[in-house]
Structure formats: structure tokens, C-alpha cells
Amino acid sequence: MAGRLQHKIALITGATSGIGEATARVFAAQGAQLVIAGRTVDKGEALAAELSDEFGVRVVFKRTDIMREADIAAAVDIAMTEFGRLDCLFNNAGAGERSSAESVTEEDFARVMRLLVGAPVFGIKHAARVMKPAGGGSIINNASIAAHRYAQGGYLYSGAKAAVTHLTRLAGVELGPWNIRVNAISPGAIATPIFWGGSARAQTLSDAENQAKMAKLEGNLANATPIPRSGLAEDIANAALFLASDDSSYVNSHDLVVDGGRIAMFNEKSS
């Protein structure tokens, strides 16, 4: 069913790679006008032009450092300036880390919590600022099955994602009376560059090198879930489409797990 986001305005952070880029493509294909936010100007502007040409929608790129509240506020303001409203915010941007209970440092804590908890906190704050007068909207936070199970991410990463899932519930209750729905998605083993250092690392490699790493990763992840295939960025993008659309108008304060059944397993599948 095409056009599920027709006439809607969406802001996606971390939109120049991985889950963010896949979501931008799905949203544009479904008729949304977009603000795509990220740090890489060349890639962001090229993606905006590509999506506009392919899908006939307006797409604006805004360079954004989600470690800074002012940048998050500015991205929301661009949506208002360019389109007059904001219907959906996908707080997607983030990064992995591999700390443990005994290795964590004060610097690690400050960085990870500011990135993984602070960005959605301030995203919610500034989206609510413009959604309230407009009569509502949808805010989606990218969480993780690491919020639910041990050994699905680093110590701080897992704790931060657990905070995101609970803040999602709190914000949904607080903002629900204004018809602002706040939900989370908890991806499982999704094949993206986060597994080999994130988008920054991927940009230092050739297309062939990245493709080889992705093919190997998809094969490995296919053995990590009851459904025998790797999770793909498009799987999360389609979940975000549901939560951004009117199809989910009665879904609020919910964490949608998209993991092929991984967190239902007691142990890793044997190879």
C-alpha cells in the first residue's frame, strides 16, 4: 500500500547510513517529505538529491551533531522553516561500544550516555515543542534488544538502551494527552556497519571491502536467530514506517522488538 506517509513531514537522525538511510528510503517511497540529519555533508546532500529525484518528494539535509542539543533543536526548526510542521521524529543515530562493568571509565560513561540517552531525550523535547501546537505526532526512538538481554551489546550501551525504552514509556504517558505518540524499536542482530566500526569506519573502506564485510556478517547473523536469515536495515525501516503512519494511531509507550525471535532464545544457536 503506497502513500502511507503522504502529506507527512519526518525528521530522521543518523540518516546517511544503515538503518537511518534505509528508513529515509522507505519513508520517501511512501510519500513523506523529509529532513535527513547526519554529520557527513557530501553523503547527506547526495542522498537528499537522490531521494527527491527517485520518489518526487522534497528532502532537505541538515548537518547535525546529536551530541549537541542546539543541533537537535536546529534540525527540528529546519522542518518547521521548510515544511511548516513536523509529524514524525525518528531518533535513530547512535553507535556501539564494548565496555564492561570493570573496564568502564568516567569518559566512556559521559560519552555513551550523552550520545545514546541524551540525543533521544533532547529529540523528544524539541519535537514535542512543535508537535503540541500542531495537534500531535509520532516520535520513534531506536533502542535495542541489548536493553532486554545480556551480551547483546556493551555494558554502557545496554544500560543506555534500557534507559531509552523506559524514557519512551514515560514520554508517551506525558505527551499522550496532546496526541503525541512515543514508541521505541528494539532491533536485534541487524546487518549494518556498526559491526565493523560504524559509518565512520565504513567511509574509510572501498565499496568492495564494505560489501565483503556485509556478506560475511549476514552469513554469521543468519545463525543467531530462530528465523534463519540476518536482520536487515529494511526490517527496522518497515517497523518505523508502521509507527510513523496512522496505522499505529493507538500504539503508544511501546517497545517494538524486531529481532527474528532472538531474545526468546535461552542460548546462542550452535553452528
Residue, then its C-alpha position, 0 to 999 in steps of 0.5 A: m500500500a503506497g502513500r502511507l506517509q503522504h502529506k507527512i513531514a519526518l525528521i530522521t537522525g543518523a540518516t546517511s547510513g544503515i538503518g537511518e538511510a534505509t528508513a529515509r528510503v522507505f519513508a520517501a517511497q511512501g510519500a513523506q517529505l523529509v529532513i535527513a540529519g547526519r554529520t557527513v555533508d557530501k553523503g547527506e546532500a547526495l542522498a537528499a538529491e537522490l531521494s527527491d529525484e527517485f520518489g518526487v518528494r522534497v528532502v532537505f539535509k541538515r548537518t547535525d551533531i546529536m551530541r549537541e542539543a542546539d543541533i537537535a533543536a536546529a534540525v527540528d526548526i529546519a522542518m518547521t522553516e521548510f515544511g511548516r510542521l513536523d509529524c514524525l521524529f525518528n531518533n535513530a543515530g547512535a553507535g556501539e561500544r564494548s565496555s564492561a562493568e570493570s573496564v568502564t571509565e568516567e569518559d566512556f560513561a559521559r560519552v555513551m550516555r550523552l550520545l545514546v540517552g541524551a540525543p533521544v531525550f533532547g529529540i523528544k523535547h524539541a519535537a514535542r515543542v512543535m508537535k503540541p501546537a500542531g495537534g500531535g505526532s509520532i516520535i520513534n526512538n531506536a533502542s535495542i534488544a541489548a536493553h532486554r538481554y545480556a551480551q547483546g551489546g556493551y555494558l554502557y550501551s545496554g544500560a543506555k538502551a534500557a534507559v531509552t525504552h523506559l524514557t519512551r514509556l514515560a514520554g508517551v504517558e506525558l505527551g499522550p494527552w496532546n496526541i503525541r505518540v512515543n514508541a521505541i524499536s528494539p532491533g536485534a542482530i541487524a546487518t549494518p556497519i556498526f559491526w565493523g566500526g560504524s559509518a565512520r569506519a565504513q567511509t574509510l573502506s572501498d565499496a568492495e571491502n564494505q560489501a565483503k564485510m556485509a556478506k560475511l556478517e549476514g552469513n554469521l547473523a543468519n545463525a543467531t536467530p530462530i528465523p534463519r536469515s540476518g536482520l536487515a536495515e529494511d526490517i527496522a525501516n518497515a517497523a518505523l514506517f508502521l509507527a510513523s503512519d496512522d496505522s499505529s494511531y493507538v500504539n503508544s509507550h511501546d517497545l517494538v522488538v524486531d529481532g527474528g525471535r532472538i531474545a526468546m532464545f535461552n542460548e546462542k544457536s550452535s553452528 
